[in-house]
Amino acid sequence: MAGLADLGGVRLRQGDVDGALVTWRGFLDCADGIRSVKVQAALQDMRVRLRRYSGVPAAQELRERAARFAARS
């Protein structure tokens, strides 16, 4: 599952912002209800990376969703 988060990071580094967002959305869907150190670390990493894209509505929505997810865990 954390592999999906890692794949999102890879796609972002390759310049595929849309692909990263889709992958991270899938990660959040799969990780819902899972409490683990790896998931928390992946959430934090994703949120940090998404800060650069605050002007992109889909990225901002995903960042906010990740923040809500982290707060529940």
PQR file with spaces between the fields and no chain letter, atoms N, CA, C, O and H, PARSE charges and radii, in Angstrom:
ATOM       1  N    MET     1       0.812   -1.183    0.000 -0.4000 1.5000
ATOM       2  CA   MET     1       0.000    0.000    0.000 -0.0000 2.0000
ATOM       3  C    MET     1       0.862    1.256    0.000  0.5500 1.7000
ATOM       4  O    MET     1       0.602    2.188   -0.761 -0.5500 1.4000
ATOM       5  N    ALA     2       1.886    1.287    0.847 -0.4000 1.5000
ATOM       6  CA   ALA     2       2.791    2.440    0.828 -0.0000 2.0000
ATOM       7  C    ALA     2       3.500    2.520   -0.519  0.5500 1.7000
ATOM       8  O    ALA     2       4.007    3.574   -0.901 -0.5500 1.4000
ATOM       9  H    ALA     2       2.098    0.530    1.465  0.4000 1.0000
ATOM      10  N    GLY     3       3.530    1.397   -1.235 -0.4000 1.5000
ATOM      11  CA   GLY     3       4.109    1.393   -2.570 -0.0000 2.0000
ATOM      12  C    GLY     3       3.365    2.326   -3.513  0.5500 1.7000
ATOM      13  O    GLY     3       3.971    2.938   -4.393 -0.5500 1.4000
ATOM      14  H    GLY     3       3.118    0.540   -0.925  0.4000 1.0000
ATOM      15  N    LEU     4       2.053    2.437   -3.333 -0.4000 1.5000
ATOM      16  CA   LEU     4       1.281    3.382   -4.148 -0.0000 2.0000
ATOM      17  C    LEU     4       1.728    4.808   -3.863  0.5500 1.7000
ATOM      18  O    LEU     4       1.851    5.619   -4.781 -0.5500 1.4000
ATOM      19  H    LEU     4       1.560    1.940   -2.618  0.4000 1.0000
ATOM      20  N    ALA     5       1.965    5.111   -2.616 -0.4000 1.5000
ATOM      21  CA   ALA     5       2.443    6.450   -2.258 -0.0000 2.0000
ATOM      22  C    ALA     5       3.807    6.699   -2.887  0.5500 1.7000
ATOM      23  O    ALA     5       4.070    7.787   -3.400 -0.5500 1.4000
ATOM      24  H    ALA     5       1.865    4.452   -1.870  0.4000 1.0000
ATOM      25  N    ASP     6       4.670    5.696   -2.847 -0.4000 1.5000
ATOM      26  CA   ASP     6       5.994    5.827   -3.461 -0.0000 2.0000
ATOM      27  C    ASP     6       5.876    6.030   -4.974  0.5500 1.7000
ATOM      28  O    ASP     6       6.597    6.839   -5.558 -0.5500 1.4000
ATOM      29  H    ASP     6       4.457    4.812   -2.430  0.4000 1.0000
ATOM      30  N    LEU     7       4.965    5.292   -5.596 -0.4000 1.5000
ATOM      31  CA   LEU     7       4.760    5.425   -7.037 -0.0000 2.0000
ATOM      32  C    LEU     7       4.286    6.842   -7.379  0.5500 1.7000
ATOM      33  O    LEU     7       4.686    7.399   -8.402 -0.5500 1.4000
ATOM      34  H    LEU     7       4.379    4.635   -5.121  0.4000 1.0000
ATOM      35  N    GLY     8       3.449    7.417   -6.539 -0.4000 1.5000
ATOM      36  CA   GLY     8       3.029    8.797   -6.749 -0.0000 2.0000
ATOM      37  C    GLY     8       4.216    9.742   -6.739  0.5500 1.7000
ATOM      38  O    GLY     8       4.293   10.659   -7.557 -0.5500 1.4000
ATOM      39  H    GLY     8       3.124    6.965   -5.708  0.4000 1.0000
ATOM      40  N    GLY     9       5.142    9.521   -5.815 -0.4000 1.5000
ATOM      41  CA   GLY     9       6.355   10.336   -5.761 -0.0000 2.0000
ATOM      42  C    GLY     9       7.213   10.178   -7.002  0.5500 1.7000
ATOM      43  O    GLY     9       7.774   11.155   -7.498 -0.5500 1.4000
ATOM      44  H    GLY     9       5.080    8.777   -5.151  0.4000 1.0000
ATOM      45  N    VAL    10       7.320    8.956   -7.507 -0.4000 1.5000
ATOM      46  CA   VAL    10       8.084    8.698   -8.729 -0.0000 2.0000
ATOM      47  C    VAL    10       7.458    9.440   -9.902  0.5500 1.7000
ATOM      48  O    VAL    10       8.152   10.092  -10.682 -0.5500 1.4000
ATOM      49  H    VAL    10       6.864    8.162   -7.104  0.4000 1.0000
ATOM      50  N    ARG    11       6.148    9.333  -10.014 -0.4000 1.5000
ATOM      51  CA   ARG    11       5.465   10.018  -11.119 -0.0000 2.0000
ATOM      52  C    ARG    11       5.651   11.530  -11.034  0.5500 1.7000
ATOM      53  O    ARG    11       5.824   12.199  -12.052 -0.5500 1.4000
ATOM      54  H    ARG    11       5.584    8.803   -9.380  0.4000 1.0000
ATOM      55  N    LEU    12       5.616   12.059   -9.827 -0.4000 1.5000
ATOM      56  CA   LEU    12       5.812   13.493   -9.657 -0.0000 2.0000
ATOM      57  C    LEU    12       7.227   13.890  -10.083  0.5500 1.7000
ATOM      58  O    LEU    12       7.404   14.896  -10.770 -0.5500 1.4000
ATOM      59  H    LEU    12       5.475   11.515   -8.999  0.4000 1.0000
ATOM      60  N    ARG    13       8.225   13.115   -9.684 -0.4000 1.5000
ATOM      61  CA   ARG    13       9.609   13.404  -10.080 -0.0000 2.0000
ATOM      62  C    ARG    13       9.791   13.333  -11.593  0.5500 1.7000
ATOM      63  O    ARG    13      10.647   14.017  -12.153 -0.5500 1.4000
ATOM      64  H    ARG    13       8.081   12.298   -9.126  0.4000 1.0000
ATOM      65  N    GLN    14       8.985   12.504  -12.249 -0.4000 1.5000
ATOM      66  CA   GLN    14       9.064   12.377  -13.706 -0.0000 2.0000
ATOM      67  C    GLN    14       8.287   13.488  -14.413  0.5500 1.7000
ATOM      68  O    GLN    14       8.271   13.555  -15.642 -0.5500 1.4000
ATOM      69  H    GLN    14       8.290   11.948  -11.794  0.4000 1.0000
ATOM      70  N    GLY    15       7.648   14.352  -13.637 -0.4000 1.5000
ATOM      71  CA   GLY    15       6.896   15.455  -14.212 -0.0000 2.0000
ATOM      72  C    GLY    15       5.442   15.137  -14.527  0.5500 1.7000
ATOM      73  O    GLY    15       4.745   15.947  -15.138 -0.5500 1.4000
ATOM      74  H    GLY    15       7.661   14.297  -12.639  0.4000 1.0000
ATOM      75  N    ASP    16       4.989   13.979  -14.120 -0.4000 1.5000
ATOM      76  CA   ASP    16       3.609   13.552  -14.378 -0.0000 2.0000
ATOM      77  C    ASP    16       2.743   13.898  -13.166  0.5500 1.7000
ATOM      78  O    ASP    16       2.407   13.029  -12.361 -0.5500 1.4000
ATOM      79  H    ASP    16       5.555   13.320  -13.624  0.4000 1.0000
ATOM      80  N    VAL    17       2.388   15.172  -13.049 -0.4000 1.5000
ATOM      81  CA   VAL    17       1.621   15.640  -11.893 -0.0000 2.0000
ATOM      82  C    VAL    17       0.255   14.953  -11.846  0.5500 1.7000
ATOM      83  O    VAL    17      -0.170   14.490  -10.787 -0.5500 1.4000
ATOM      84  H    VAL    17       2.661   15.878  -13.703  0.4000 1.0000
ATOM      85  N    ASP    18      -0.430   14.887  -12.984 -0.4000 1.5000
ATOM      86  CA   ASP    18      -1.745   14.245  -13.006 -0.0000 2.0000
ATOM      87  C    ASP    18      -1.654   12.778  -12.593  0.5500 1.7000
ATOM      88  O    ASP    18      -2.496   12.292  -11.837 -0.5500 1.4000
ATOM      89  H    ASP    18      -0.085   15.263  -13.843  0.4000 1.0000
ATOM      90  N    GLY    19      -0.651   12.081  -13.079 -0.4000 1.5000
ATOM      91  CA   GLY    19      -0.460   10.679  -12.708 -0.0000 2.0000
ATOM      92  C    GLY    19      -0.180   10.514  -11.228  0.5500 1.7000
ATOM      93  O    GLY    19      -0.656    9.570  -10.597 -0.5500 1.4000
ATOM      94  H    GLY    19       0.032   12.476  -13.692  0.4000 1.0000
ATOM      95  N    ALA    20       0.599   11.440  -10.673 -0.4000 1.5000
ATOM      96  CA   ALA    20       0.892   11.403   -9.242 -0.0000 2.0000
ATOM      97  C    ALA    20      -0.382   11.601   -8.429  0.5500 1.7000
ATOM      98  O    ALA    20      -0.616   10.904   -7.442 -0.5500 1.4000
ATOM      99  H    ALA    20       0.985   12.207  -11.185  0.4000 1.0000
ATOM     100  N    LEU    21      -1.199   12.555   -8.852 -0.4000 1.5000
ATOM     101  CA   LEU    21      -2.436   12.831   -8.117 -0.0000 2.0000
ATOM     102  C    LEU    21      -3.378   11.633   -8.157  0.5500 1.7000
ATOM     103  O    LEU    21      -3.993   11.289   -7.148 -0.5500 1.4000
ATOM     104  H    LEU    21      -1.009   13.122   -9.654  0.4000 1.0000
ATOM     105  N    VAL    22      -3.490   10.998   -9.322 -0.4000 1.5000
ATOM     106  CA   VAL    22      -4.346    9.814   -9.449 -0.0000 2.0000
ATOM     107  C    VAL    22      -3.820    8.688   -8.558  0.5500 1.7000
ATOM     108  O    VAL    22      -4.597    8.018   -7.877 -0.5500 1.4000
ATOM     109  H    VAL    22      -2.990   11.277  -10.142  0.4000 1.0000
ATOM     110  N    THR    23      -2.520    8.485   -8.564 -0.4000 1.5000
ATOM     111  CA   THR    23      -1.915    7.421   -7.760 -0.0000 2.0000
ATOM     112  C    THR    23      -2.098    7.691   -6.277  0.5500 1.7000
ATOM     113  O    THR    23      -2.450    6.790   -5.516 -0.5500 1.4000
ATOM     114  H    THR    23      -1.889    9.030   -9.117  0.4000 1.0000
ATOM     115  N    TRP    24      -1.860    8.924   -5.867 -0.4000 1.5000
ATOM     116  CA   TRP    24      -2.038    9.265   -4.448 -0.0000 2.0000
ATOM     117  C    TRP    24      -3.495    9.164   -4.022  0.5500 1.7000
ATOM     118  O    TRP    24      -3.783    8.788   -2.886 -0.5500 1.4000
ATOM     119  H    TRP    24      -1.574    9.656   -6.485  0.4000 1.0000
ATOM     120  N    ARG    25      -4.408    9.493   -4.910 -0.4000 1.5000
ATOM     121  CA   ARG    25      -5.834    9.337   -4.602 -0.0000 2.0000
ATOM     122  C    ARG    25      -6.129    7.855   -4.337  0.5500 1.7000
ATOM     123  O    ARG    25      -6.852    7.514   -3.401 -0.5500 1.4000
ATOM     124  H    ARG    25      -4.175    9.799   -5.833  0.4000 1.0000
ATOM     125  N    GLY    26      -5.562    6.986   -5.170 -0.4000 1.5000
ATOM     126  CA   GLY    26      -5.720    5.545   -4.968 -0.0000 2.0000
ATOM     127  C    GLY    26      -5.110    5.083   -3.655  0.5500 1.7000
ATOM     128  O    GLY    26      -5.673    4.233   -2.964 -0.5500 1.4000
ATOM     129  H    GLY    26      -4.974    7.263   -5.931  0.4000 1.0000
ATOM     130  N    PHE    27      -3.960    5.645   -3.318 -0.4000 1.5000
ATOM     131  CA   PHE    27      -3.318    5.320   -2.037 -0.0000 2.0000
ATOM     132  C    PHE    27      -4.249    5.662   -0.878  0.5500 1.7000
ATOM     133  O    PHE    27      -4.436    4.851    0.029 -0.5500 1.4000
ATOM     134  H    PHE    27      -3.503    6.335   -3.879  0.4000 1.0000
ATOM     135  N    LEU    28      -4.832    6.858   -0.905 -0.4000 1.5000
ATOM     136  CA   LEU    28      -5.731    7.257    0.180 -0.0000 2.0000
ATOM     137  C    LEU    28      -6.956    6.351    0.240  0.5500 1.7000
ATOM     138  O    LEU    28      -7.425    6.015    1.327 -0.5500 1.4000
ATOM     139  H    LEU    28      -4.680    7.517   -1.642  0.4000 1.0000
ATOM     140  N    ASP    29      -7.472    5.956   -0.913 -0.4000 1.5000
ATOM     141  CA   ASP    29      -8.624    5.050   -0.942 -0.0000 2.0000
ATOM     142  C    ASP    29      -8.275    3.713   -0.291  0.5500 1.7000
ATOM     143  O    ASP    29      -9.067    3.166    0.476 -0.5500 1.4000
ATOM     144  H    ASP    29      -7.091    6.229   -1.796  0.4000 1.0000
ATOM     145  N    CYS    30      -7.105    3.198   -0.594 -0.4000 1.5000
ATOM     146  CA   CYS    30      -6.680    1.897   -0.064 -0.0000 2.0000
ATOM     147  C    CYS    30      -6.294    1.962    1.409  0.5500 1.7000
ATOM     148  O    CYS    30      -6.515    1.006    2.152 -0.5500 1.4000
ATOM     149  H    CYS    30      -6.461    3.642   -1.216  0.4000 1.0000
ATOM     150  N    ALA    31      -5.725    3.077    1.830 -0.4000 1.5000
ATOM     151  CA   ALA    31      -5.192    3.189    3.188 -0.0000 2.0000
ATOM     152  C    ALA    31      -6.247    3.583    4.213  0.5500 1.7000
ATOM     153  O    ALA    31      -5.959    3.614    5.409 -0.5500 1.4000
ATOM     154  H    ALA    31      -5.546    3.853    1.226  0.4000 1.0000
ATOM     155  N    ASP    32      -7.451    3.881    3.771 -0.4000 1.5000
ATOM     156  CA   ASP    32      -8.494    4.317    4.689 -0.0000 2.0000
ATOM     157  C    ASP    32      -8.718    3.280    5.779  0.5500 1.7000
ATOM     158  O    ASP    32      -9.024    2.122    5.495 -0.5500 1.4000
ATOM     159  H    ASP    32      -7.685    3.856    2.799  0.4000 1.0000
ATOM     160  N    GLY    33      -8.565    3.697    7.008 -0.4000 1.5000
ATOM     161  CA   GLY    33      -8.766    2.809    8.148 -0.0000 2.0000
ATOM     162  C    GLY    33      -7.518    2.062    8.590  0.5500 1.7000
ATOM     163  O    GLY    33      -7.543    1.383    9.616 -0.5500 1.4000
ATOM     164  H    GLY    33      -8.317    4.638    7.239  0.4000 1.0000
ATOM     165  N    ILE    34      -6.432    2.170    7.844 -0.4000 1.5000
ATOM     166  CA   ILE    34      -5.183    1.486    8.196 -0.0000 2.0000
ATOM     167  C    ILE    34      -4.342    2.412    9.070  0.5500 1.7000
ATOM     168  O    ILE    34      -4.114    3.572    8.726 -0.5500 1.4000
ATOM     169  H    ILE    34      -6.411    2.722    7.010  0.4000 1.0000
ATOM     170  N    ARG    35      -3.895    1.895   10.177 -0.4000 1.5000
ATOM     171  CA   ARG    35      -3.029    2.673   11.065 -0.0000 2.0000
ATOM     172  C    ARG    35      -1.655    2.017   11.093  0.5500 1.7000
ATOM     173  O    ARG    35      -1.479    0.923   11.630 -0.5500 1.4000
ATOM     174  H    ARG    35      -4.080    0.952   10.456  0.4000 1.0000
ATOM     175  N    SER    36      -0.703    2.700   10.510 -0.4000 1.5000
ATOM     176  CA   SER    36       0.661    2.179   10.529 -0.0000 2.0000
ATOM     177  C    SER    36       1.645    3.333   10.402  0.5500 1.7000
ATOM     178  O    SER    36       1.308    4.411    9.912 -0.5500 1.4000
ATOM     179  H    SER    36      -0.846    3.588   10.074  0.4000 1.0000
ATOM     180  N    VAL    37       2.844    3.087   10.846 -0.4000 1.5000
ATOM     181  CA   VAL    37       3.901    4.090   10.765 -0.0000 2.0000
ATOM     182  C    VAL    37       4.219    4.394    9.302  0.5500 1.7000
ATOM     183  O    VAL    37       4.442    5.551    8.945 -0.5500 1.4000
ATOM     184  H    VAL    37       3.118    2.211   11.244  0.4000 1.0000
ATOM     185  N    LYS    38       4.242    3.371    8.460 -0.4000 1.5000
ATOM     186  CA   LYS    38       4.552    3.576    7.039 -0.0000 2.0000
ATOM     187  C    LYS    38       3.491    4.428    6.354  0.5500 1.7000
ATOM     188  O    LYS    38       3.820    5.301    5.550 -0.5500 1.4000
ATOM     189  H    LYS    38       4.061    2.431    8.750  0.4000 1.0000
ATOM     190  N    VAL    39       2.237    4.186    6.662 -0.4000 1.5000
ATOM     191  CA   VAL    39       1.165    4.978    6.062 -0.0000 2.0000
ATOM     192  C    VAL    39       1.278    6.427    6.526  0.5500 1.7000
ATOM     193  O    VAL    39       1.136    7.346    5.719 -0.5500 1.4000
ATOM     194  H    VAL    39       1.970    3.477    7.315  0.4000 1.0000
ATOM     195  N    GLN    40       1.529    6.638    7.802 -0.4000 1.5000
ATOM     196  CA   GLN    40       1.673    8.000    8.320 -0.0000 2.0000
ATOM     197  C    GLN    40       2.854    8.717    7.663  0.5500 1.7000
ATOM     198  O    GLN    40       2.751    9.893    7.315 -0.5500 1.4000
ATOM     199  H    GLN    40       1.645    5.892    8.457  0.4000 1.0000
ATOM     200  N    ALA    41       3.960    8.019    7.496 -0.4000 1.5000
ATOM     201  CA   ALA    41       5.128    8.621    6.844 -0.0000 2.0000
ATOM     202  C    ALA    41       4.820    8.964    5.387  0.5500 1.7000
ATOM     203  O    ALA    41       5.215   10.019    4.891 -0.5500 1.4000
ATOM     204  H    ALA    41       4.044    7.064    7.779  0.4000 1.0000
ATOM     205  N    ALA    42       4.117    8.071    4.716 -0.4000 1.5000
ATOM     206  CA   ALA    42       3.753    8.318    3.315 -0.0000 2.0000
ATOM     207  C    ALA    42       2.802    9.510    3.201  0.5500 1.7000
ATOM     208  O    ALA    42       2.923   10.315    2.278 -0.5500 1.4000
ATOM     209  H    ALA    42       3.795    7.214    5.119  0.4000 1.0000
ATOM     210  N    LEU    43       1.867    9.622    4.129 -0.4000 1.5000
ATOM     211  CA   LEU    43       0.955   10.766    4.138 -0.0000 2.0000
ATOM     212  C    LEU    43       1.716   12.076    4.304  0.5500 1.7000
ATOM     213  O    LEU    43       1.464   13.050    3.594 -0.5500 1.4000
ATOM     214  H    LEU    43       1.769    8.968    4.879  0.4000 1.0000
ATOM     215  N    GLN    44       2.643   12.086    5.244 -0.4000 1.5000
ATOM     216  CA   GLN    44       3.420   13.303    5.492 -0.0000 2.0000
ATOM     217  C    GLN    44       4.253   13.673    4.271  0.5500 1.7000
ATOM     218  O    GLN    44       4.309   14.841    3.886 -0.5500 1.4000
ATOM     219  H    GLN    44       2.848   11.295    5.821  0.4000 1.0000
ATOM     220  N    ASP    45       4.891   12.693    3.668 -0.4000 1.5000
ATOM     221  CA   ASP    45       5.701   12.940    2.473 -0.0000 2.0000
ATOM     222  C    ASP    45       4.848   13.495    1.338  0.5500 1.7000
ATOM     223  O    ASP    45       5.240   14.442    0.657 -0.5500 1.4000
ATOM     224  H    ASP    45       4.846   11.744    3.980  0.4000 1.0000
ATOM     225  N    MET    46       3.691   12.899    1.146 -0.4000 1.5000
ATOM     226  CA   MET    46       2.787   13.342    0.092 -0.0000 2.0000
ATOM     227  C    MET    46       2.349   14.780    0.334  0.5500 1.7000
ATOM     228  O    MET    46       2.340   15.585   -0.597 -0.5500 1.4000
ATOM     229  H    MET    46       3.372   12.129    1.699  0.4000 1.0000
ATOM     230  N    ARG    47       1.990   15.109    1.550 -0.4000 1.5000
ATOM     231  CA   ARG    47       1.539   16.470    1.860 -0.0000 2.0000
ATOM     232  C    ARG    47       2.644   17.488    1.625  0.5500 1.7000
ATOM     233  O    ARG    47       2.385   18.578    1.117 -0.5500 1.4000
ATOM     234  H    ARG    47       1.997   14.455    2.306  0.4000 1.0000
ATOM     235  N    VAL    48       3.871   17.143    1.988 -0.4000 1.5000
ATOM     236  CA   VAL    48       5.003   18.055    1.766 -0.0000 2.0000
ATOM     237  C    VAL    48       5.211   18.279    0.271  0.5500 1.7000
ATOM     238  O    VAL    48       5.396   19.413   -0.168 -0.5500 1.4000
ATOM     239  H    VAL    48       4.082   16.257    2.400  0.4000 1.0000
ATOM     240  N    ARG    49       5.182   17.208   -0.504 -0.4000 1.5000
ATOM     241  CA   ARG    49       5.387   17.331   -1.953 -0.0000 2.0000
ATOM     242  C    ARG    49       4.287   18.152   -2.616  0.5500 1.7000
ATOM     243  O    ARG    49       4.544   18.896   -3.562 -0.5500 1.4000
ATOM     244  H    ARG    49       5.032   16.286   -0.147  0.4000 1.0000
ATOM     245  N    LEU    50       3.075   18.016   -2.123 -0.4000 1.5000
ATOM     246  CA   LEU    50       1.943   18.719   -2.723 -0.0000 2.0000
ATOM     247  C    LEU    50       1.923   20.212   -2.410  0.5500 1.7000
ATOM     248  O    LEU    50       1.199   20.961   -3.066 -0.5500 1.4000
ATOM     249  H    LEU    50       2.866   17.412   -1.355  0.4000 1.0000
ATOM     250  N    ARG    51       2.684   20.654   -1.443 -0.4000 1.5000
ATOM     251  CA   ARG    51       2.729   22.089   -1.114 -0.0000 2.0000
ATOM     252  C    ARG    51       3.146   22.922   -2.316  0.5500 1.7000
ATOM     253  O    ARG    51       2.688   24.052   -2.480 -0.5500 1.4000
ATOM     254  H    ARG    51       3.272   20.045   -0.911  0.4000 1.0000
ATOM     255  N    ARG    52       4.008   22.372   -3.151 -0.4000 1.5000
ATOM     256  CA   ARG    52       4.484   23.099   -4.340 -0.0000 2.0000
ATOM     257  C    ARG    52       3.375   23.339   -5.353  0.5500 1.7000
ATOM     258  O    ARG    52       3.517   24.177   -6.244 -0.5500 1.4000
ATOM     259  H    ARG    52       4.380   21.453   -3.017  0.4000 1.0000
ATOM     260  N    TYR    53       2.287   22.618   -5.223 -0.4000 1.5000
ATOM     261  CA   TYR    53       1.204   22.687   -6.205 -0.0000 2.0000
ATOM     262  C    TYR    53      -0.062   23.280   -5.585  0.5500 1.7000
ATOM     263  O    TYR    53      -1.173   22.875   -5.927 -0.5500 1.4000
ATOM     264  H    TYR    53       2.173   21.937   -4.500  0.4000 1.0000
ATOM     265  N    SER    54       0.108   24.231   -4.680 -0.4000 1.5000
ATOM     266  CA   SER    54      -1.047   24.814   -3.987 -0.0000 2.0000
ATOM     267  C    SER    54      -1.985   25.541   -4.945  0.5500 1.7000
ATOM     268  O    SER    54      -3.159   25.732   -4.629 -0.5500 1.4000
ATOM     269  H    SER    54       1.011   24.560   -4.402  0.4000 1.0000
ATOM     270  N    GLY    55      -1.486   25.949   -6.112 -0.4000 1.5000
ATOM     271  CA   GLY    55      -2.329   26.606   -7.106 -0.0000 2.0000
ATOM     272  C    GLY    55      -3.128   25.650   -7.964  0.5500 1.7000
ATOM     273  O    GLY    55      -3.941   26.077   -8.784 -0.5500 1.4000
ATOM     274  H    GLY    55      -0.532   25.793   -6.370  0.4000 1.0000
ATOM     275  N    VAL    56      -2.902   24.356   -7.781 -0.4000 1.5000
ATOM     276  CA   VAL    56      -3.615   23.330   -8.546 -0.0000 2.0000
ATOM     277  C    VAL    56      -4.751   22.802   -7.661  0.5500 1.7000
ATOM     278  O    VAL    56      -4.490   22.141   -6.656 -0.5500 1.4000
ATOM     279  H    VAL    56      -2.242   24.010   -7.115  0.4000 1.0000
ATOM     280  N    PRO    57      -5.997   23.085   -8.023 -0.5600 1.5000
ATOM     281  CA   PRO    57      -7.117   22.692   -7.157  0.2800 2.0000
ATOM     282  C    PRO    57      -7.135   21.204   -6.786  0.5500 1.7000
ATOM     283  O    PRO    57      -7.415   20.865   -5.637 -0.5500 1.4000
ATOM     284  N    ALA    58      -6.844   20.325   -7.728 -0.4000 1.5000
ATOM     285  CA   ALA    58      -6.861   18.887   -7.434 -0.0000 2.0000
ATOM     286  C    ALA    58      -5.778   18.519   -6.418  0.5500 1.7000
ATOM     287  O    ALA    58      -5.987   17.654   -5.568 -0.5500 1.4000
ATOM     288  H    ALA    58      -6.617   20.601   -8.662  0.4000 1.0000
ATOM     289  N    ALA    59      -4.633   19.172   -6.509 -0.4000 1.5000
ATOM     290  CA   ALA    59      -3.552   18.915   -5.555 -0.0000 2.0000
ATOM     291  C    ALA    59      -3.920   19.434   -4.177  0.5500 1.7000
ATOM     292  O    ALA    59      -3.649   18.777   -3.172 -0.5500 1.4000
ATOM     293  H    ALA    59      -4.463   19.875   -7.200  0.4000 1.0000
ATOM     294  N    GLN    60      -4.533   20.600   -4.122 -0.4000 1.5000
ATOM     295  CA   GLN    60      -4.943   21.167   -2.834 -0.0000 2.0000
ATOM     296  C    GLN    60      -6.008   20.297   -2.178  0.5500 1.7000
ATOM     297  O    GLN    60      -5.971   20.071   -0.969 -0.5500 1.4000
ATOM     298  H    GLN    60      -4.754   21.134   -4.938  0.4000 1.0000
ATOM     299  N    GLU    61      -6.955   19.811   -2.972 -0.4000 1.5000
ATOM     300  CA   GLU    61      -8.002   18.932   -2.437 -0.0000 2.0000
ATOM     301  C    GLU    61      -7.393   17.651   -1.881  0.5500 1.7000
ATOM     302  O    GLU    61      -7.796   17.173   -0.820 -0.5500 1.4000
ATOM     303  H    GLU    61      -6.985   19.995   -3.954  0.4000 1.0000
ATOM     304  N    LEU    62      -6.430   17.103   -2.596 -0.4000 1.5000
ATOM     305  CA   LEU    62      -5.777   15.880   -2.152 -0.0000 2.0000
ATOM     306  C    LEU    62      -4.976   16.118   -0.880  0.5500 1.7000
ATOM     307  O    LEU    62      -4.970   15.277    0.019 -0.5500 1.4000
ATOM     308  H    LEU    62      -6.103   17.491   -3.457  0.4000 1.0000
ATOM     309  N    ARG    63      -4.313   17.239   -0.804 -0.4000 1.5000
ATOM     310  CA   ARG    63      -3.544   17.585    0.396 -0.0000 2.0000
ATOM     311  C    ARG    63      -4.467   17.725    1.611  0.5500 1.7000
ATOM     312  O    ARG    63      -4.141   17.257    2.701 -0.5500 1.4000
ATOM     313  H    ARG    63      -4.318   17.922   -1.535  0.4000 1.0000
ATOM     314  N    GLU    64      -5.605   18.364    1.418 -0.4000 1.5000
ATOM     315  CA   GLU    64      -6.566   18.513    2.507 -0.0000 2.0000
ATOM     316  C    GLU    64      -7.136   17.165    2.917  0.5500 1.7000
ATOM     317  O    GLU    64      -7.325   16.899    4.104 -0.5500 1.4000
ATOM     318  H    GLU    64      -5.871   18.744    0.532  0.4000 1.0000
ATOM     319  N    ARG    65      -7.406   16.323    1.941 -0.4000 1.5000
ATOM     320  CA   ARG    65      -7.911   14.975    2.251 -0.0000 2.0000
ATOM     321  C    ARG    65      -6.872   14.190    3.040  0.5500 1.7000
ATOM     322  O    ARG    65      -7.214   13.491    3.993 -0.5500 1.4000
ATOM     323  H    ARG    65      -7.252   16.539    0.977  0.4000 1.0000
ATOM     324  N    ALA    66      -5.617   14.300    2.653 -0.4000 1.5000
ATOM     325  CA   ALA    66      -4.539   13.612    3.363 -0.0000 2.0000
ATOM     326  C    ALA    66      -4.428   14.130    4.800  0.5500 1.7000
ATOM     327  O    ALA    66      -4.185   13.352    5.723 -0.5500 1.4000
ATOM     328  H    ALA    66      -5.338   14.869    1.878  0.4000 1.0000
ATOM     329  N    ALA    67      -4.605   15.430    4.989 -0.4000 1.5000
ATOM     330  CA   ALA    67      -4.541   16.012    6.330 -0.0000 2.0000
ATOM     331  C    ALA    67      -5.680   15.472    7.207  0.5500 1.7000
ATOM     332  O    ALA    67      -5.467   15.142    8.374 -0.5500 1.4000
ATOM     333  H    ALA    67      -4.802   16.062    4.239  0.4000 1.0000
ATOM     334  N    ARG    68      -6.880   15.385    6.641 -0.4000 1.5000
ATOM     335  CA   ARG    68      -8.006   14.829    7.395 -0.0000 2.0000
ATOM     336  C    ARG    68      -7.749   13.366    7.720  0.5500 1.7000
ATOM     337  O    ARG    68      -8.049   12.903    8.821 -0.5500 1.4000
ATOM     338  H    ARG    68      -7.053   15.653    5.693  0.4000 1.0000
ATOM     339  N    PHE    69      -7.201   12.655    6.771 -0.4000 1.5000
ATOM     340  CA   PHE    69      -6.896   11.236    6.957 -0.0000 2.0000
ATOM     341  C    PHE    69      -5.891   11.067    8.098  0.5500 1.7000
ATOM     342  O    PHE    69      -6.064   10.212    8.967 -0.5500 1.4000
ATOM     343  H    PHE    69      -6.958   13.031    5.877  0.4000 1.0000
ATOM     344  N    ALA    70      -4.834   11.895    8.085 -0.4000 1.5000
ATOM     345  CA   ALA    70      -3.795   11.810    9.114 -0.0000 2.0000
ATOM     346  C    ALA    70      -4.366   12.144   10.489  0.5500 1.7000
ATOM     347  O    ALA    70      -3.964   11.547   11.488 -0.5500 1.4000
ATOM     348  H    ALA    70      -4.693   12.590    7.380  0.4000 1.0000
ATOM     349  N    ALA    71      -5.289   13.081   10.546 -0.4000 1.5000
ATOM     350  CA   ALA    71      -5.874   13.479   11.820 -0.0000 2.0000
ATOM     351  C    ALA    71      -6.717   12.356   12.442  0.5500 1.7000
ATOM     352  O    ALA    71      -6.830   12.255   13.663 -0.5500 1.4000
ATOM     353  H    ALA    71      -5.615   13.566    9.735  0.4000 1.0000
ATOM     354  N    ARG    72      -7.297   11.529   11.594 -0.4000 1.5000
ATOM     355  CA   ARG    72      -8.127   10.412   12.099 -0.0000 2.0000
ATOM     356  C    ARG    72      -7.285    9.256   12.586  0.5500 1.7000
ATOM     357  O    ARG    72      -7.712    8.497   13.456 -0.5500 1.4000
ATOM     358  H    ARG    72      -7.205   11.612   10.602  0.4000 1.0000
ATOM     359  N    SER    73      -6.099    9.113   12.038 -0.4000 1.5000
ATOM     360  CA   SER    73      -5.260    7.930   12.341 -0.0000 2.0000
ATOM     361  C    SER    73      -4.537    8.069   13.643  0.5500 1.7000
ATOM     362  O    SER    73      -3.798    7.167   14.038 -0.5500 1.4000
ATOM     363  H    SER    73      -5.752    9.730   11.331  0.4000 1.0000
